[in-house]
Amino acid sequence: MVEEAIHNHPNVEEQEVEVIQALEQRIERMEQTHEQRLEQRLDQRIEELRTMLGTLNLHADQNVGDGSWAQRVLPHEPPVVQRIPHKI
């Protein structure tokens, strides 16, 4: 179809340039969409990690000065198990 349009156009070179430019613009839009989705996923993952660190009472910038790992002992608590009666 593209080749047909090129051959039917009075200025073939001009038409080829327009087709190439249109394809380049489409590729650029696709790349931007991909980058935006990747950034959103990274932002979401960072937020999930911050939530997990907060749950452990740690902070993302903890011990940045000396580069060591945080050494904390967290109390071990048994999991809470609830039994829900089945309705018949």
C-alpha positions in Angstrom: 0.0 0.0 0.0 2.8 2.4 0.8 4.7 1.5 -2.3 1.5 2.0 -4.3 1.1 5.5 -2.9 4.7 6.3 -3.7 4.3 5.3 -7.3 1.1 7.2 -7.8 2.5 10.4 -6.3 3.9 12.9 -8.8 7.0 13.5 -6.7 8.2 10.1 -5.6 11.1 11.4 -3.5 9.0 13.8 -1.6 6.5 11.0 -0.8 9.3 8.7 0.3 10.5 11.4 2.7 7.0 11.9 4.1 6.6 8.2 4.7 10.0 8.0 6.4 9.2 11.0 8.6 5.8 9.5 9.6 7.5 6.2 10.5 10.2 8.0 12.5 7.5 10.0 14.4 5.6 6.8 15.2 8.7 5.1 16.5 9.5 8.1 18.6 6.0 8.1 20.1 6.3 4.4 20.8 9.7 4.9 22.5 8.2 7.7 24.7 5.3 5.5 25.7 7.7 2.7 26.6 9.9 5.0 28.6 6.9 6.4 30.5 5.6 2.9 31.3 9.1 1.9 32.5 9.3 5.0 34.7 5.9 4.2 36.2 6.9 0.6 37.0 10.2 1.8 38.6 8.3 4.4 40.7 5.8 1.8 41.8 8.6 -0.7 42.7 10.5 2.0 44.6 7.3 2.8 46.6 6.8 -0.9 47.3 10.4 -1.2 48.6 10.0 1.9 50.8 6.8 0.5 52.3 8.7 -2.8 53.0 11.6 -0.9 54.6 9.1 1.1 56.7 7.5 -2.1 57.8 10.9 -3.3 59.0 11.6 0.1 60.7 14.5 0.8 58.3 15.0 3.8 56.2 16.4 4.0 52.6 19.3 6.3 53.7 20.2 4.5 56.9 23.9 4.0 57.4 24.8 5.8 54.2 27.8 7.5 55.8 29.7 4.3 56.7 28.1 2.0 54.1 27.4 -0.7 56.6 24.2 -2.8 56.9 21.7 -2.1 59.6 22.0 -4.6 62.4 18.7 -5.0 64.1 17.1 -7.9 65.8 13.4 -8.0 65.1 11.3 -10.0 67.6 9.9 -13.1 66.1 6.1 -13.3 66.5 4.1 -16.4 65.5 1.8 -15.8 62.6 -1.8 -15.0 63.4 -4.1 -17.7 62.1 -7.9 -17.2 62.1 -10.3 -20.0 61.4 -13.4 -19.1 59.6 -16.3 -21.5 60.0 -17.7 -22.8 56.7 -21.4 -22.2 56.0 -23.3 -25.2 54.8 
